[in-house]
Amino acid sequence: MFVDAADLDAKSAYKLLIGGIIPRAIAWVSTESVDGVGNLAPVSFFTAVGRKPPMLSISLQPRSDGVTLKDTFINIRDTGEFVVNTPTLPLADQLHRSAFEFDSDVDEFTALGLETEASQVVRPRRVKDTPVAFECKVNRVIPVEGSLDHVVWGEVVRFYVRDDLYLERGRIDTGAIPAVGRLAAEYTLVNTIFTTPLDDNTVDLHAGRRMHRLDDHSADWSPIDTDAWSPSGSTMSEGPKA
């Protein structure tokens, strides 16, 4: 099947993007308002864009009403700083709940019961239990023509790597991180590693299998088919109160 992008509205295009670009790394973005209120949001339109200086990119949509800018974007725009935290399986529930649309005066670290650590050179705090974090200063903000979406490039000015993960020759022990990624509107645990070529039996064994669910939902279930899903990247449920 071919689908002409010109025939799609934003919601329909979003479904195909998030269903076809898998797995997606998640930037768990912490920011701070000009009044000092902490904010957290998961962003899976996220990647590295440069090495010298090291640069990250995140793309932010408006809230589920389609017109209100998210606190994450407003804080980044107004302060010029943010932190990208690497989410892991033990943090997955708080990660998911940080997508709820909290009121702007709610400190989401407190609301989600998360401990924080001070950053070295930017104001926003990082999630204490995250294994890796990137302290960023805004390099540029790029409006997406025809929408209220924005792309933010952030220059990484400090890397945080948990001591036991920082190996000789300056690399990270990635196999020791129970990293969580995004599959459409669901999550995946990254728990296999390989280099190519693999033997044919191994390829055949895995290529024809459906992904194994870690929860109790049926094999073809998706949050996209529920009223809780929103094409804004937010979860349409009430978040926990501070």
Legacy VTK file of the C-alpha trace (Angstrom):
# vtk DataFile Version 3.0
C-alpha trace
ASCII
DATASET POLYDATA
POINTS 242 float
0.000 0.000 0.000
1.174 3.505 -0.812
-0.243 6.490 1.048
-0.029 9.966 -0.445
1.135 12.346 2.282
-0.805 15.162 0.637
-4.046 13.339 1.529
-3.254 13.101 5.250
-4.076 15.431 8.105
-1.530 15.872 10.903
-3.045 13.117 13.058
-2.990 10.531 10.274
0.558 11.424 9.254
1.677 11.214 12.883
0.308 7.663 13.183
2.343 6.529 10.177
5.498 8.306 11.338
5.473 6.834 14.839
4.459 3.390 13.585
7.154 3.250 10.935
10.085 4.916 12.698
10.870 2.244 15.288
12.407 1.974 17.739
12.743 5.647 18.661
15.081 6.839 21.376
13.322 8.892 24.043
14.658 12.199 25.275
13.290 12.620 28.788
13.578 16.391 28.820
13.820 18.309 32.075
13.362 22.061 32.036
12.733 24.850 34.499
10.414 27.803 34.101
11.587 31.357 34.668
9.810 31.066 38.043
11.772 27.940 38.956
9.057 25.310 38.392
10.478 21.958 37.277
9.048 20.215 34.225
9.560 16.803 32.631
8.409 15.491 29.260
9.235 12.475 27.073
10.147 13.412 23.497
10.652 10.662 20.911
11.242 12.972 17.947
14.853 13.066 19.091
18.326 12.436 17.717
21.951 13.562 17.687
22.798 16.042 14.937
26.449 16.948 15.445
29.735 15.984 17.107
31.874 19.120 17.399
30.220 20.749 19.172
28.041 17.840 20.311
24.467 18.697 19.363
21.047 17.146 20.025
17.722 17.776 18.338
14.216 17.494 19.796
10.922 18.289 18.073
7.985 19.560 20.129
4.310 19.699 19.209
1.697 21.869 20.977
-0.587 20.422 23.649
-3.496 18.167 22.766
-5.742 21.171 22.057
-3.533 21.894 19.054
-2.894 25.540 19.930
-1.305 25.786 23.384
2.486 25.542 23.453
3.822 22.919 25.844
5.594 24.006 29.022
8.719 22.205 27.815
8.948 24.425 24.743
8.086 27.615 26.636
10.738 26.885 29.268
13.376 26.125 26.634
12.461 29.246 24.671
12.503 31.495 27.739
15.578 30.118 29.546
17.676 28.682 26.713
18.502 25.535 28.683
17.350 21.928 29.088
18.580 18.487 30.135
18.031 15.245 28.251
17.810 12.273 30.625
18.132 8.680 29.379
15.087 6.671 30.559
15.363 3.087 31.799
12.919 0.312 32.674
12.759 1.112 36.425
11.747 4.678 35.472
9.275 3.719 32.734
6.103 4.441 34.689
7.254 7.905 35.758
8.421 8.478 32.192
4.953 7.671 30.894
3.152 9.741 33.518
5.336 12.742 32.707
3.458 12.908 29.381
0.270 13.913 31.241
-0.696 17.551 30.774
0.004 19.023 34.196
-0.842 22.593 35.095
2.104 24.916 34.491
2.557 25.677 38.199
3.028 21.992 39.145
6.593 20.829 39.758
6.536 17.520 37.922
9.531 16.060 39.745
7.518 16.386 42.962
4.271 15.203 41.372
5.957 12.084 40.014
7.922 11.339 43.186
11.293 11.636 41.461
14.530 12.598 43.163
16.705 15.120 41.382
20.322 16.137 41.156
21.613 19.606 40.365
23.167 20.076 36.950
26.660 21.549 36.693
26.223 24.357 34.165
22.482 24.697 33.427
19.538 25.509 35.707
17.248 22.513 35.034
17.805 19.540 37.317
18.341 16.009 36.064
16.543 12.859 37.179
18.724 11.413 39.928
18.440 7.759 38.873
19.046 8.247 35.171
22.296 6.596 34.016
23.168 9.217 31.397
22.178 12.860 31.005
23.065 15.689 28.649
23.091 19.288 29.859
22.160 21.469 26.889
22.091 25.120 25.903
19.871 26.145 23.000
21.686 26.543 19.699
18.646 27.340 17.560
14.863 27.024 17.441
13.360 26.152 14.061
9.613 26.660 13.525
8.014 23.977 11.345
6.218 25.743 8.514
2.454 25.314 8.527
2.175 24.170 12.156
2.964 25.122 15.739
5.656 22.436 15.937
9.217 23.512 16.697
12.598 21.842 16.314
15.144 22.684 19.003
18.861 22.138 18.611
20.737 21.996 21.884
24.498 22.079 22.318
25.629 19.550 24.912
27.823 21.438 27.372
28.121 18.677 29.997
27.750 14.904 29.819
26.740 13.002 32.945
27.594 9.277 32.903
27.132 7.130 35.995
30.569 6.088 37.243
30.138 2.340 36.756
29.084 2.850 33.117
32.056 4.981 32.040
34.612 2.606 30.572
38.182 2.912 29.408
38.801 4.904 26.237
35.764 7.055 27.032
32.898 4.803 26.017
29.662 3.908 27.798
28.813 0.328 28.794
25.537 0.353 26.842
24.844 -3.331 27.528
24.423 -2.536 31.220
21.629 0.002 30.632
18.014 -1.315 30.562
17.173 1.328 27.975
13.560 2.053 27.039
12.535 3.151 23.536
9.301 4.049 21.784
7.237 1.875 19.416
4.337 3.928 18.015
2.518 4.806 21.270
4.039 1.971 23.309
7.457 1.204 24.743
10.167 -1.357 24.170
12.941 -2.659 26.389
16.260 -2.825 24.565
17.640 -6.176 25.702
19.449 -7.792 22.773
22.779 -6.920 21.156
24.327 -8.221 17.946
26.748 -7.519 15.141
26.314 -8.791 11.606
26.336 -11.225 9.984
24.137 -13.480 12.109
23.654 -17.110 11.179
20.543 -17.878 9.104
18.863 -19.911 11.843
19.062 -17.006 14.287
17.735 -14.565 11.695
14.860 -16.866 10.735
14.002 -17.518 14.365
13.586 -13.844 15.217
12.473 -12.257 11.944
9.111 -14.008 11.843
8.145 -13.467 15.464
5.850 -10.840 16.883
7.417 -8.810 19.642
6.939 -10.342 23.066
4.673 -8.229 25.301
5.797 -7.595 28.868
2.273 -6.544 29.894
-1.092 -8.355 29.778
-2.532 -6.716 26.646
-3.434 -8.743 23.572
-0.895 -9.012 20.783
-2.550 -6.430 18.513
-3.575 -3.910 21.201
-2.386 -0.300 20.915
-2.982 2.872 22.960
-3.614 4.629 19.640
-7.031 2.969 19.542
-8.032 4.391 22.944
-9.370 7.772 24.028
-6.267 8.308 26.168
-4.047 8.729 23.105
-3.326 12.109 21.571
-1.304 12.973 18.437
0.398 15.699 20.442
2.636 13.222 22.225
0.717 13.940 25.442
-1.358 11.373 27.296
-4.991 12.400 27.635
-5.358 11.519 31.293
-5.176 13.512 34.452
-1.728 13.443 35.978
-1.026 12.839 39.661
-1.343 15.901 41.833
1.581 17.542 43.595
LINES 1 243
242 0 1 2 3 4 5 6 7 8 9 10 11 12 13 14 15 16 17 18 19 20 21 22 23 24 25 26 27 28 29 30 31 32 33 34 35 36 37 38 39 40 41 42 43 44 45 46 47 48 49 50 51 52 53 54 55 56 57 58 59 60 61 62 63 64 65 66 67 68 69 70 71 72 73 74 75 76 77 78 79 80 81 82 83 84 85 86 87 88 89 90 91 92 93 94 95 96 97 98 99 100 101 102 103 104 105 106 107 108 109 110 111 112 113 114 115 116 117 118 119 120 121 122 123 124 125 126 127 128 129 130 131 132 133 134 135 136 137 138 139 140 141 142 143 144 145 146 147 148 149 150 151 152 153 154 155 156 157 158 159 160 161 162 163 164 165 166 167 168 169 170 171 172 173 174 175 176 177 178 179 180 181 182 183 184 185 186 187 188 189 190 191 192 193 194 195 196 197 198 199 200 201 202 203 204 205 206 207 208 209 210 211 212 213 214 215 216 217 218 219 220 221 222 223 224 225 226 227 228 229 230 231 232 233 234 235 236 237 238 239 240 241
